[in-house]
């Protein structure tokens, strides 16, 4: 259940570590696994307190960037059609372009199998495992 101001972990290698939900795209309610939302990058991966070093040169996004993202894990329980219930340890997302292509080239960690029903097969193929 992702809504306005929710903080999520970014689990791809786009350069963002933590993003904040600014708007759920296409619906007036909360977002669940497989839903698209507008995200603001709050924390950059690999950024140090001394300043932006060599590590930030490879990052595709930086702090303050506004991008679209897909929810891949939620702490809220999700019921599946077979009756099973799945719940993850954190809220996580993957950044995408407006066209729907993932910004990163890798996904670190598990993603929900609900992405298959929502037609996000590109993200599923990059993930090491789906639950």
C-alpha positions as CSV (number, residue, x, y, z in Angstrom):
1,X,0.0,0.0,0.0
2,X,2.1,2.9,-1.3
3,X,0.6,6.4,-1.1
4,X,1.8,10.0,-1.1
5,X,5.1,10.6,0.9
6,X,5.8,6.8,1.2
7,X,9.6,6.1,1.2
8,X,10.7,3.0,-0.8
9,X,14.1,1.3,-1.3
10,X,15.2,1.4,-4.9
11,X,16.6,-2.1,-5.8
12,X,18.1,-1.5,-9.2
13,X,21.5,-0.1,-10.2
14,X,20.2,3.2,-11.5
15,X,22.0,5.1,-8.7
16,X,19.0,5.8,-6.4
17,X,19.0,4.3,-2.9
18,X,15.7,5.7,-1.4
19,X,12.8,7.3,-3.3
20,X,9.6,9.0,-2.2
21,X,6.2,8.5,-3.8
22,X,4.8,11.8,-5.2
23,X,1.8,10.5,-7.2
24,X,0.2,7.2,-8.0
25,X,-0.3,7.2,-11.8
26,X,-3.7,6.4,-13.2
27,X,-5.7,5.8,-10.0
28,X,-7.0,7.8,-7.0
29,X,-6.1,5.1,-4.4
30,X,-2.9,3.5,-3.1
31,X,-0.4,1.6,-5.3
32,X,0.3,-2.1,-4.8
33,X,2.8,-4.5,-6.5
34,X,3.0,-3.8,-10.2
35,X,1.5,-0.3,-10.1
36,X,3.3,2.8,-11.5
37,X,4.0,5.9,-9.5
38,X,6.0,9.1,-9.8
39,X,9.1,9.0,-7.5
40,X,11.5,11.6,-6.2
41,X,15.0,10.4,-5.5
42,X,15.8,11.2,-1.9
43,X,19.1,9.5,-1.4
44,X,21.7,8.6,-3.9
45,X,23.6,5.3,-3.8
46,X,27.3,5.7,-3.2
47,X,27.2,9.4,-2.2
48,X,29.6,10.3,0.6
49,X,29.4,13.2,3.0
50,X,32.6,14.8,1.6
51,X,30.9,15.4,-1.8
52,X,30.1,13.6,-5.0
53,X,33.2,11.5,-5.9
54,X,34.0,9.2,-8.7
55,X,31.2,6.8,-7.8
56,X,28.5,9.3,-8.8
57,X,29.8,9.4,-12.4
58,X,28.2,6.0,-13.2
59,X,24.9,6.9,-11.6
60,X,22.0,7.5,-14.0
61,X,19.9,9.5,-11.5
62,X,20.8,12.0,-8.8
63,X,19.2,13.4,-5.7
64,X,16.1,15.4,-6.5
65,X,15.4,13.8,-9.9
66,X,11.7,13.0,-10.6
67,X,11.2,9.6,-12.4
68,X,8.5,7.0,-12.8
69,X,8.8,3.8,-10.8
70,X,7.1,0.4,-10.4
71,X,6.3,-1.1,-7.0
72,X,8.0,-4.6,-6.7
73,X,7.6,-5.3,-3.0
74,X,5.3,-4.1,-0.2
75,X,5.0,-4.7,3.5
76,X,1.2,-4.8,3.1
77,X,-0.1,-8.4,2.6
78,X,-1.2,-9.2,-0.9
79,X,-3.7,-12.1,-1.5
80,X,-3.1,-14.2,-4.6
81,X,-5.8,-15.9,-6.7
82,X,-4.9,-19.3,-5.3
83,X,-5.6,-18.1,-1.7
84,X,-2.0,-17.7,-0.6
85,X,-0.9,-14.4,1.1
86,X,2.5,-12.9,0.5
87,X,4.2,-10.1,2.6
88,X,7.7,-8.7,2.2
89,X,10.0,-7.1,4.7
90,X,10.2,-3.7,3.0
91,X,8.7,-1.5,0.3
92,X,10.8,-1.5,-2.8
93,X,10.6,-0.2,-6.4
94,X,12.4,-0.2,-9.7
95,X,12.9,3.1,-11.6
96,X,11.6,3.2,-15.2
97,X,11.6,5.7,-18.0
98,X,8.3,7.3,-19.2
99,X,8.3,4.8,-22.1
100,X,8.3,2.0,-19.5
101,X,11.9,0.7,-19.9
102,X,13.9,0.1,-16.7
103,X,16.6,2.7,-16.1
104,X,19.0,0.3,-14.4
105,X,20.4,-2.9,-15.9
106,X,20.1,-5.1,-12.8
107,X,17.7,-5.8,-10.1
108,X,19.0,-6.8,-6.6
109,X,16.6,-8.9,-4.6
110,X,13.3,-10.6,-4.8
111,X,10.3,-9.1,-6.7
112,X,6.7,-10.1,-6.5
113,X,5.2,-12.5,-9.0
114,X,2.2,-10.1,-9.5
115,X,4.4,-8.2,-12.0
116,X,3.7,-11.0,-14.5
117,X,-0.1,-10.3,-14.4
118,X,0.6,-6.5,-14.8
119,X,2.8,-7.1,-17.9
120,X,6.2,-6.0,-16.4
121,X,8.1,-9.0,-17.9
122,X,11.3,-6.8,-18.4
123,X,11.6,-6.3,-14.7
124,X,10.9,-10.0,-14.0
125,X,13.6,-11.1,-16.4
126,X,16.2,-8.9,-14.7
127,X,15.3,-10.1,-11.2
128,X,17.3,-13.0,-9.7
129,X,14.1,-14.4,-8.1
130,X,10.4,-13.8,-7.8
131,X,8.2,-14.8,-4.8
